């Protein structure tokens, strides 16, 4: 049986649908030689802010830079704990560590079973049934 290669992401189709617009924009940047900041970046930031219904948007060099800025904006500092999924790109964990925060891949996550409605707390790799409602009522 022949192996079939299935691409993870196909960027050719969306690119081809707006190829002329992208090529013209790239050519414009090359012609004016403003590879860092410049009018195109300012226009992008303005249009993105408008699209996101916010006052400001900041273009950065990479997703790694965006993650770092997001953590700084949340005032994450040394000693803080940041909970994230282990199913992520290395930059996520790298930027958490760059801020000096403690990385927690699991955390304690309260959730509800979608079928029966029972409440659970996920602790690490263990999931145990918790009588959350009873504990909350007892605390009242």
N, C-alpha and C positions, 0 to 999 in steps of 0.2 A: 504494500500500500504506500503510495507516495505521500510524503509529508506536505501539508499545506501551511504556508506562512500566513498568519493573521496579524496584521499590524496592530500595535497597541493603540496608536493614534494615527489617524489619516489626516494630515494637514494640507494635503494637495487639493482636495476638493474645495474646502472653503477658500483657500488662497486663489484658486483658479476663478472662483466666482467674483473676486474683487481684484484680480491681478493688475489691471491697468492702474487702478487707484493706488495700490501699494507700490508698484514700480515707479509711478510718478512722484510719490512722496519720498521714496528712497533717493531717487535721482535729484530731487530738490535739495535734500540734505547734503548730498555729495557735491552739488554745484556750489552751495554757499559755504561749505566746509565748516559748519557749526555742528560738530559731532557731540559736543557736551553742552547741555542746556540749550539756549537759543530759542528762537521764535516757535519752532515746532513743539518743543517740550512745553513751553508756556501755554500754547494753544491746546495741547493734549491735556494738561492739568486743568485748564479752565473748562474744557468740554467734559472731562470726567467728573469734575465737581458738579457741574450742572446735571449730568446724567444721574449722579448719585444723590441729588437733592441736598448737597452740603456746600458749605462756604468755601472749603479748600480741598485740594487733592494734591498729592506729591508724587511725582514720578521718581522712581529709584532705579538703580542699575540692575537689580536682581530680586528674585523672590526672597533670597536670604536677607538682603537689606530691608525688604518690606517687613519680614518677620521681626527683625531686630528693632526697627522703629515701632512696630506695634507693641512689642514688649516694653519698650521704653515709655511709650505713651500711656501704658497701663501702670506705669511706675513700678515695674518689677525690679527688685533689687536683691543683692546678696542675702541669702537666707530664706527668701520667699519660696514657696512650693508652687510649681506649675504642673498641672495634670494634663497629659496629652496621650494620644493613642500611640502604641508601638508601630502601627501601620502608617508610617509617615516617612517623608524624605529626611535624610540626615540633617538638613539645614534647620529643621524644626528643633531638634534636640541640641544642635550646635549653638543656636542663638539663645536658648534657655540657659545653657551653661555659660555662654558669653556674658550674660547678665548676672551671673553668680547665683542663680536660683537653683533650688533643688528640683531635680527632674523626677516626676512620679508617673510611671506608665500606667498605673492602675487607678489609684485613688479609691475613695469610697463613694460609690455612685448609687443613689437611691433611684429605683426604677419600679415600674408596675408591669405585671404580666399582662400582655394585651388580650389574652384569652380569658383568664379567670379574674383579673383585677387585683390579685394579691400583690402586696408591696414587698419588695426585696431590697437589700443593701448588698451591693457587690463590693467585696473586700478582697483586693488582690485577685488571686485566681479562684477564690472560693465564693460561692453564692449561697447565702443562708437566708431562710425565711425569717422575717422580723415582724413582730406584732407592733408595727409603727403606730397604728391608730390607737391601740390600747395604751401604749406608752405616752402618747401625746395627751390623751384624755386623763391619764393618771397624773400627769404633770400640771394639768389645769386646775 
